[in-house]
Amino acid sequence: MMAKAASSRPGESHAPTMVDVALRAGVSTMTVSRALKEGSRVSKATREKIMTAVNDLGYVLDQSAGSLSSRKTGFVAAIVPSINNSNFADTARGITDELESTGLQLLLGYTDYTVEKEEKLIEAMFRRRPEGIILTGGAHTDRARRLLKSAGIPVVETWELPAKPIDQVVGFSNEEAMGLLVKTLARKGYRKFGYIGGTTSRDTRGSQRREGFVRAIEELGLPAGRLVSFGVPPISIEQGGQAVVSMLERWPDTEAVLCVSDLSAFGALMECKRRGMRIPQDIAIAGFGDYEVAAFCHPGITTVNVDCYGIGQQAARRLIQVIRGDEKQHGQEIVLTGYRVVEREST
């Protein structure tokens, strides 16, 4: 008798099994099992059919102990772009602090800002069957989205507001946050704005901040923004210094430079000081993220605080609610987190 599909999140179908793969490929489960093992003697044609079924269904081989029939493995997974970025470190800390009283442990991976690496991490983590997963951002490969949708566990995307959420979202609009920074400085009298960001779009949050900058400039009727793309994300302190040189060479009358992060803003600030420029009298500089360096450098850097720790806390809270089965008491699927401009001496 065919087993009834269990309800799951996200989506309505159960997580695909080896039986599902076998039915899709038209082979036995034993053949599927052999095909997924290294060095197995399965014909090329049969293996190709099986792998097509695996990819179509989003199946991941379960390497967790067979005795875990309850599927309670005792851990959740989280994927961040970088482990040496203090913002994402704070988010990870928020997750672990929220999990502390639950008995759940955290398995952490980082993508180096590439969706291809994220896909590999998702597959590797799913082999151990986490009870939930937290992701940074909403940009994923097509295969990663299939894996996430078919996993049958809660998925929380963080740090932005994806156009097509997979399941739960805990984040904020990077566009609106950067727009608020532009408008805050415009109220102080600045009119000729420049923006420093990365050269590629693999940092989706950086791209969104750039879009927010451009939109705010247009809405305020200010002179078209001076945009400098420099370095592969995440932009370093050194690259921030190099980028501001490029901007000032092209637009020497720039009044305020807004940067994709506080690290690039710090680099731009130090380069301007090396050149004898007064901050903010000759040029104002602002960043994004409220890193520790922004508060303790001189002059302090105006920035946007996005509550990195709180994002982690609330994402973990959503996972816990769903894992415990009480998400009906908390029906929202999008949790908006706050942001605010922190004004310091650099503007």
Backbone hydrogen bonds, N-H to C=O, Kabsch-Sander energy under -0.5 kcal/mol:
donor,donor_aa,acceptor,acceptor_aa,energy
21,V,17,T,-1.8
22,A,18,M,-2.4
23,L,19,V,-2.5
24,R,20,D,-2.4
25,A,21,V,-2.6
26,G,22,A,-1.5
27,V,22,A,-2.0
32,V,28,S,-1.8
33,S,29,T,-2.7
34,R,30,M,-2.4
35,A,31,T,-2.5
36,L,32,V,-1.6
37,K,34,R,-1.5
40,S,37,K,-1.3
42,V,40,S,-1.2
47,R,43,S,-2.7
48,E,44,K,-2.4
49,K,45,A,-1.9
50,I,46,T,-2.4
51,M,47,R,-2.9
52,T,48,E,-2.1
53,A,49,K,-2.0
54,V,50,I,-2.6
55,N,51,M,-2.5
56,D,52,T,-2.6
57,L,53,A,-2.4
58,G,54,V,-1.5
59,Y,54,V,-1.9
63,Q,61,L,-0.7
63,Q,127,R,-2.9
64,S,127,R,-0.7
68,L,65,A,-1.8
69,S,67,S,-2.3
71,R,68,L,-1.7
73,T,71,R,-1.0
76,V,105,Q,-2.8
77,A,132,G,-2.5
78,A,107,L,-2.4
79,I,134,I,-2.4
80,V,109,G,-2.4
86,S,84,N,-0.6
89,A,85,N,-2.2
90,D,86,S,-2.1
91,T,87,N,-1.7
92,A,88,F,-2.4
93,R,89,A,-2.1
94,G,90,D,-2.2
95,I,91,T,-2.0
96,T,92,A,-2.4
97,D,93,R,-2.4
98,E,94,G,-1.7
99,L,95,I,-1.9
100,E,96,T,-1.1
102,T,99,L,-2.3
103,G,99,L,-0.8
104,L,99,L,-0.6
105,Q,74,G,-2.0
107,L,76,V,-2.6
108,L,106,L,-0.6
109,G,78,A,-2.2
111,T,80,V,-1.9
112,D,81,P,-1.9
114,T,111,T,-0.9
118,E,114,T,-1.6
119,E,115,V,-2.2
120,K,116,E,-1.6
121,L,117,K,-2.2
122,I,118,E,-2.7
123,E,119,E,-2.2
124,A,120,K,-2.4
125,M,121,L,-2.9
126,F,122,I,-2.5
127,R,123,E,-1.1
128,R,125,M,-1.6
129,R,126,F,-1.2
131,E,75,F,-2.7
133,I,154,P,-2.1
134,I,77,A,-2.2
135,L,156,V,-3.2
136,T,79,I,-0.6
137,G,135,L,-0.7
137,G,158,T,-3.2
140,H,138,G,-0.6
145,R,141,T,-2.2
146,R,142,D,-1.9
147,L,143,R,-2.6
148,L,144,A,-2.6
149,K,145,R,-2.5
150,S,146,R,-1.9
151,A,147,L,-0.6
151,A,148,L,-0.6
156,V,133,I,-2.4
157,E,168,Q,-2.6
158,T,135,L,-2.1
159,W,170,V,-1.3
168,Q,155,V,-2.7
169,V,333,E,-2.4
170,V,157,E,-2.6
171,G,335,V,-2.1
174,N,172,F,-0.8
177,A,173,S,-2.2
178,M,174,N,-2.2
179,G,175,E,-2.4
180,L,176,E,-2.3
181,L,177,A,-1.5
182,V,178,M,-2.2
183,K,179,G,-2.5
184,T,180,L,-2.3
185,L,181,L,-2.1
186,A,182,V,-2.4
187,R,183,K,-1.8
188,K,184,T,-0.5
188,K,185,L,-0.8
189,G,186,A,-1.7
190,Y,185,L,-1.6
193,F,191,R,-0.9
194,G,256,A,-2.7
195,Y,226,R,-3.1
196,I,258,L,-2.4
197,G,195,Y,-0.5
197,G,228,V,-2.5
199,T,231,G,-2.6
204,T,202,R,-1.1
207,S,203,D,-2.0
208,Q,204,T,-2.3
209,R,205,R,-2.0
210,R,206,G,-2.1
211,E,207,S,-2.2
212,G,208,Q,-2.3
213,F,209,R,-2.3
214,V,210,R,-2.5
215,R,211,E,-2.5
216,A,212,G,-2.3
217,I,213,F,-2.2
218,E,214,V,-2.0
219,E,215,R,-2.7
220,L,216,A,-2.1
221,G,218,E,-0.9
222,L,217,I,-2.1
226,R,193,F,-2.0
227,L,225,G,-0.8
228,V,195,Y,-2.8
230,F,197,G,-2.9
230,F,228,V,-0.6
240,G,236,S,-1.8
241,G,237,I,-1.7
242,Q,238,E,-2.0
243,A,239,Q,-2.5
244,V,240,G,-1.9
245,V,241,G,-1.3
246,S,242,Q,-1.8
247,M,243,A,-2.2
248,L,244,V,-2.5
249,E,245,V,-2.0
250,R,246,S,-1.5
251,W,247,M,-3.5
254,T,251,W,-1.7
255,E,192,K,-2.4
256,A,192,K,-1.8
257,V,284,A,-2.9
258,L,194,G,-3.1
258,L,256,A,-0.5
259,C,286,A,-2.0
260,V,196,I,-1.9
262,D,288,F,-1.4
265,A,261,S,-1.6
266,F,262,D,-2.7
267,G,263,L,-2.0
268,A,264,S,-2.2
269,L,265,A,-2.7
270,M,266,F,-2.5
271,E,267,G,-1.9
272,C,268,A,-2.2
273,K,269,L,-2.2
274,R,270,M,-2.2
275,R,271,E,-1.3
276,G,273,K,-1.8
277,M,272,C,-2.5
282,D,278,R,-2.5
283,I,278,R,-1.4
284,A,255,E,-2.8
285,I,346,S,-1.7
286,A,257,V,-2.5
287,G,302,T,-2.8
289,G,304,V,-2.1
294,A,291,Y,-0.9
295,A,291,Y,-0.9
295,A,292,E,-0.7
296,F,292,E,-1.5
297,C,293,V,-1.4
301,I,294,A,-2.5
302,T,285,I,-0.7
303,T,342,V,-2.2
305,N,340,R,-2.9
311,I,307,D,-1.9
312,G,308,C,-1.5
313,Q,309,Y,-2.3
314,Q,310,G,-2.8
315,A,311,I,-2.2
316,A,312,G,-2.4
317,R,313,Q,-2.2
318,R,314,Q,-2.1
319,L,315,A,-2.0
320,I,316,A,-2.6
321,Q,317,R,-2.2
322,V,318,R,-2.0
323,I,319,L,-3.1
324,R,320,I,-2.4
325,G,322,V,-1.0
326,D,321,Q,-2.2
329,Q,326,D,-1.5
330,H,327,E,-1.5
335,V,169,V,-3.4
336,L,334,I,-0.6
337,T,171,G,-2.5
340,R,305,N,-2.1
342,V,303,T,-3.0
343,E,341,V,-0.7
346,S,300,G,-2.1
347,T,344,R,-1.4
